[in-house]
Amino acid sequence: NANQPSRVFKTKMIVPAHSTLNSADQKYDLFLQSVKKVEFENSVWLAVTNRGDIESGMTENCWHHLHALNITNYLFMAVDEWSFNFLTCKGINSHWDPFVWKEIFSAGALRFSDDPKTPYQKLMSARLDLVDAVLKSGIDIFFSDTDVVWMKNAFEEINVRSKQYDIVFLHDGKVPSKAFPTSHVMLSKYKSANPSW
């Protein structure tokens, strides 16, 4: 009836562990909903953060620079509920989704390690899956670490570059021994050794 006042219901989605949301096809649905809420001109800035990053001040410092530049199309993906609650209380765009993380990462468990079975290396791989999910949804992504700060809004430059290249990345000038190639010569060698790449 048009004369009756409308009712708005706010609900918290509780999904049992056996839900189909845990399936591979839908694993990133809730995360992508958060991305779509903040994206602007089909692009989003994304960083993964945890309690250690927050307690060290890195995450807030990173956010402060984005905020000062009026960059609103950002999202901090929290790997634990504590981090998500902290960021939410500060009014910082954030998302936490236990369906994305197969195990809970604590600040103490995220010590650097080269062992692929450690939580740190599993987190490094999971970050790439987030980037992949965003790209497959058709949104351009700038993926960053929380210890990186912007002194000016680089999205305009990035948008120009993205018309010329599929991927643009930077490095700190060091040549890694076991990482993604960081120079044209290394890239050529990498492609030759990995023809399916």
ROMI-588273 format. One line per field, with one value per residue (C-alpha): residue in one letter; residue number from 0; x, y, z. Coordinates in nm, 2 decimals, always signed. Each point is the difference from the previous one (the first is absolute). Example, Ala and Ser with C-alpha at 12.3 -4.5 7.8 and 13.67 -1.06 7.14 Angstrom:
paba: (A|S) $
milo: (0|1) $
x: (+1.23|+0.14) $
y: (-0.45|+0.34) $
z: (+0.78|-0.07) $
***
This chain:
paba: (N|A|N|Q|P|S|R|V|F|K|T|K|M|I|V|P|A|H|S|T|L|N|S|A|D|Q|K|Y|D|L|F|L|Q|S|V|K|K|V|E|F|E|N|S|V|W|L|A|V|T|N|R|G|D|I|E|S|G|M|T|E|N|C|W|H|H|L|H|A|L|N|I|T|N|Y|L|F|M|A|V|D|E|W|S|F|N|F|L|T|C|K|G|I|N|S|H|W|D|P|F|V|W|K|E|I|F|S|A|G|A|L|R|F|S|D|D|P|K|T|P|Y|Q|K|L|M|S|A|R|L|D|L|V|D|A|V|L|K|S|G|I|D|I|F|F|S|D|T|D|V|V|W|M|K|N|A|F|E|E|I|N|V|R|S|K|Q|Y|D|I|V|F|L|H|D|G|K|V|P|S|K|A|F|P|T|S|H|V|M|L|S|K|Y|K|S|A|N|P|S|W) $
milo: (0|1|2|3|4|5|6|7|8|9|10|11|12|13|14|15|16|17|18|19|20|21|22|23|24|25|26|27|28|29|30|31|32|33|34|35|36|37|38|39|40|41|42|43|44|45|46|47|48|49|50|51|52|53|54|55|56|57|58|59|60|61|62|63|64|65|66|67|68|69|70|71|72|73|74|75|76|77|78|79|80|81|82|83|84|85|86|87|88|89|90|91|92|93|94|95|96|97|98|99|100|101|102|103|104|105|106|107|108|109|110|111|112|113|114|115|116|117|118|119|120|121|122|123|124|125|126|127|128|129|130|131|132|133|134|135|136|137|138|139|140|141|142|143|144|145|146|147|148|149|150|151|152|153|154|155|156|157|158|159|160|161|162|163|164|165|166|167|168|169|170|171|172|173|174|175|176|177|178|179|180|181|182|183|184|185|186|187|188|189|190|191|192|193|194|195|196) $
x: (+0.00|+0.15|-0.14|+0.19|+0.35|+0.28|+0.21|+0.38|+0.15|+0.37|+0.14|+0.33|+0.08|+0.10|+0.11|+0.06|+0.33|-0.15|-0.16|+0.05|+0.16|+0.31|+0.01|+0.27|-0.24|-0.15|+0.30|+0.06|-0.37|-0.01|+0.35|-0.10|-0.32|+0.23|+0.23|-0.30|-0.12|+0.32|+0.12|+0.02|+0.03|+0.04|+0.31|+0.08|+0.30|+0.04|+0.23|+0.00|+0.06|+0.02|+0.03|+0.38|-0.03|-0.26|+0.19|+0.32|-0.20|+0.07|-0.37|-0.12|+0.30|-0.08|-0.37|+0.09|+0.18|-0.28|-0.25|+0.21|-0.01|-0.38|+0.04|-0.32|+0.01|+0.22|-0.06|+0.21|-0.06|+0.04|+0.14|-0.15|-0.31|+0.18|+0.16|-0.34|-0.17|+0.28|-0.02|-0.38|+0.01|+0.23|-0.23|+0.26|-0.13|+0.07|-0.12|+0.05|-0.13|+0.08|-0.09|+0.30|+0.25|+0.02|+0.18|+0.01|+0.32|+0.12|+0.27|+0.23|-0.05|+0.09|+0.37|+0.19|+0.09|+0.10|-0.18|-0.32|-0.18|+0.02|-0.29|+0.22|+0.05|-0.36|-0.11|+0.23|-0.17|-0.35|+0.07|+0.06|-0.34|-0.17|+0.16|-0.11|-0.36|-0.01|+0.14|-0.24|-0.29|+0.11|+0.14|+0.35|+0.20|+0.30|+0.13|+0.23|+0.17|-0.09|+0.35|-0.03|-0.14|-0.11|+0.12|-0.22|-0.30|+0.15|-0.33|+0.01|+0.35|-0.10|-0.31|+0.23|+0.24|-0.28|-0.10|+0.35|+0.07|-0.19|+0.20|+0.23|+0.21|+0.29|+0.28|+0.25|+0.31|+0.11|+0.03|-0.18|+0.15|-0.33|-0.28|-0.18|+0.24|+0.07|+0.18|-0.05|+0.30|-0.13|-0.35|+0.12|+0.19|-0.31|-0.23|+0.25|+0.02|-0.38|-0.16|-0.35|+0.03) $
y: (+0.00|+0.34|+0.17|-0.22|+0.10|-0.21|-0.21|-0.03|-0.31|-0.02|-0.35|-0.15|-0.28|-0.32|-0.28|-0.35|-0.16|-0.25|+0.28|+0.01|+0.34|-0.21|-0.14|+0.11|+0.19|+0.21|+0.03|+0.37|+0.11|+0.20|+0.15|+0.11|+0.16|+0.22|+0.08|+0.11|+0.23|+0.20|-0.03|+0.33|+0.03|-0.38|+0.00|-0.09|+0.03|-0.31|-0.11|-0.29|+0.07|-0.17|+0.08|+0.03|+0.26|+0.19|-0.01|+0.12|+0.30|-0.09|-0.05|+0.33|+0.19|-0.15|+0.09|+0.35|+0.08|-0.14|+0.20|+0.32|-0.04|-0.06|-0.35|-0.18|-0.31|-0.19|-0.32|-0.16|-0.38|-0.11|-0.35|-0.02|+0.12|+0.22|+0.21|+0.03|+0.12|+0.25|+0.15|+0.01|+0.19|+0.26|+0.03|-0.15|-0.20|-0.36|-0.35|-0.33|-0.32|-0.34|-0.17|+0.15|-0.10|-0.37|+0.04|+0.29|+0.20|+0.17|+0.26|-0.25|-0.26|+0.23|+0.00|+0.00|-0.34|-0.15|-0.33|-0.02|-0.19|+0.29|+0.25|+0.28|-0.17|-0.11|+0.36|+0.12|-0.25|+0.09|+0.37|-0.09|-0.18|+0.32|+0.19|-0.27|+0.01|+0.38|-0.01|-0.28|+0.22|+0.27|+0.25|+0.15|-0.04|+0.17|-0.24|+0.13|-0.09|+0.20|+0.14|+0.19|+0.36|+0.23|+0.36|+0.08|-0.17|-0.23|-0.13|+0.24|-0.12|-0.36|+0.04|+0.13|-0.29|-0.26|+0.09|-0.09|-0.31|-0.28|+0.02|+0.27|-0.07|+0.15|-0.14|+0.14|-0.03|-0.33|-0.30|-0.28|-0.35|-0.19|+0.25|+0.14|+0.15|+0.37|+0.10|-0.05|-0.24|-0.21|+0.01|-0.14|-0.28|-0.07|-0.02|-0.23|-0.23|+0.00|+0.00|-0.04|+0.33) $
z: (+0.00|-0.10|+0.31|+0.24|+0.11|-0.15|+0.23|-0.04|+0.14|+0.08|+0.02|+0.07|-0.24|+0.18|-0.22|+0.13|-0.07|-0.24|-0.21|-0.38|+0.05|+0.09|-0.36|-0.24|-0.22|+0.28|+0.23|-0.08|-0.04|+0.32|-0.05|-0.35|+0.13|+0.23|-0.29|-0.22|+0.28|+0.00|-0.36|-0.20|-0.38|+0.00|+0.22|+0.36|+0.22|+0.22|+0.28|+0.24|+0.36|+0.34|+0.36|-0.02|-0.28|+0.20|+0.34|-0.18|-0.13|-0.37|-0.10|+0.15|-0.15|-0.34|+0.04|+0.12|-0.33|-0.21|+0.20|-0.03|-0.38|-0.01|-0.12|+0.09|-0.22|+0.24|+0.20|+0.27|+0.01|+0.36|+0.05|+0.36|+0.17|+0.25|-0.29|-0.17|+0.32|+0.07|-0.36|+0.01|+0.32|-0.16|-0.30|-0.24|-0.30|+0.09|-0.05|+0.19|-0.14|+0.17|-0.32|-0.18|+0.27|+0.05|+0.33|+0.25|-0.03|+0.32|+0.02|+0.16|-0.26|-0.29|+0.05|-0.33|-0.13|-0.34|+0.10|-0.22|+0.28|+0.24|+0.06|-0.13|-0.34|-0.02|+0.06|-0.28|-0.24|+0.13|-0.08|-0.37|+0.00|+0.12|-0.29|-0.24|+0.12|-0.04|-0.35|-0.10|+0.12|-0.26|+0.25|-0.03|+0.32|+0.16|+0.25|+0.28|+0.32|+0.31|+0.04|-0.33|+0.02|-0.29|+0.00|-0.30|-0.17|-0.25|-0.15|-0.29|-0.10|+0.06|-0.22|-0.29|+0.05|+0.01|-0.35|-0.12|+0.23|+0.16|+0.32|+0.15|+0.31|+0.19|+0.19|+0.25|-0.22|+0.15|-0.22|+0.18|-0.02|-0.01|-0.09|-0.30|-0.26|+0.05|-0.31|-0.38|-0.01|+0.29|-0.15|-0.33|+0.18|+0.21|-0.31|-0.18|+0.30|+0.04|-0.34|+0.14|+0.18) $
***
